[in-house]
Amino acid sequence: MGGQSIRLPYALLHDALGGMYRVPERFVTPFVFCALAYLAARWTPVWAEWSPRLRWRSTALLCLLLLADLRVLQPVTAGEPYQQYAFYDWMGQEEADYVVVDVPVAMSSGWAAVGSNYYTQYNALHHGKRITNGHLSRVPDYYHDYFRNEAGLGWLGGFQLFREETRTALEAYVWDLPIGYLIVHQDRTDAASGQAQDLLGRLNQLPFFCPVTVEGAAVVYGTAAHPQRCQPRTPPQVAPGVYEIDFGAPEDAFYLDTGFYAREVIGGPLARWLGAGGQAQCVFRWSYPPPRAIR
């Protein structure tokens, strides 16, 4: 105040307890314990002089007042449960130790939050693997900056600061963590910016990520560090020597690169408009056995 720092009396208590209770409201819990002990000692002799009927009636009334004050009987507004996917269950049946990366990558702490996809941590109850997303209290107050500024995790979380370094960072993570699966939750991405298409297109360019399955809005990739899950990016074979990509079907996500909009109803069936990002052409990626004639 006026250039002067005025030390309030609470600071003495704060220092005496080593900063354990950083703000006065943190003393509510120890105060309640002390208050209950005082009330019990003070009112027990008085309460003992009342008639049994008065004691029970007064106790019941106090309990009702307490329940009303705490709003115990009011229903709690709960969020929608996260969709349960079958692929988390068969991941849990695999004995290998690896990391499951849910995209967009997100985290929250007692200080800050990056993204809104950290509740995918509850899926670990099904697959039992290590994860990147989640809420962890009492981490350093700068911890969330790592998720914003790191080239690999930052890009997977929607930040584009080091886009050119993304490939190198992700490849290192695939082998070092290692990453077993990467799941793009399209319903958790920013639809307005086309984040899902950008993610899918970039991941399909990286040879160490391989298509596994599509379930609902989730697109599941395996990695080169999980060899039995890293198969060629081959379209479904609909006839001998004939491989077909049905653009608009859920599985087309594994063959997209750039120039595609999100799936939508176009004159009947699900399809994709072309020309996203102002591009005059679209690019898609696939691999299939020879002969290499395509239509």
Number of C-alpha atoms within 10 A of each C-alpha: 5 5 5 6 7 8 8 7 8 11 14 10 14 15 12 10 11 9 11 12 13 14 11 11 9 11 12 10 10 9 12 11 10 12 12 11 11 11 10 12 11 11 10 10 10 9 15 10 10 11 9 11 9 12 14 12 11 13 13 12 12 12 12 12 12 12 13 12 10 10 11 10 9 9 7 8 6 6 6 6 7 10 11 11 14 10 16 17 16 11 18 15 11 12 9 11 13 21 19 26 23 25 27 29 28 27 24 21 17 12 13 15 18 21 18 17 21 21 15 23 18 14 19 18 12 17 18 20 20 17 18 18 25 21 18 11 12 10 13 10 12 10 16 18 13 12 24 22 16 20 23 25 23 23 24 23 26 23 16 16 14 14 13 12 13 19 17 11 15 21 20 13 16 22 16 11 14 19 25 26 25 23 20 24 20 21 12 16 21 12 13 7 11 16 19 24 23 20 22 19 22 15 23 24 19 13 13 20 27 25 24 21 17 18 13 12 15 21 21 22 23 24 25 20 21 19 12 9 17 19 14 13 18 17 19 13 12 10 8 6 12 13 16 13 16 14 17 18 13 18 19 17 23 27 23 25 20 23 21 23 20 18 18 13 11 11 7 7 11 15 19 19 16 17 14 18 13 8 12 9 11 15 13 16 15 14 12 15 8 7 8 9 7 7 4
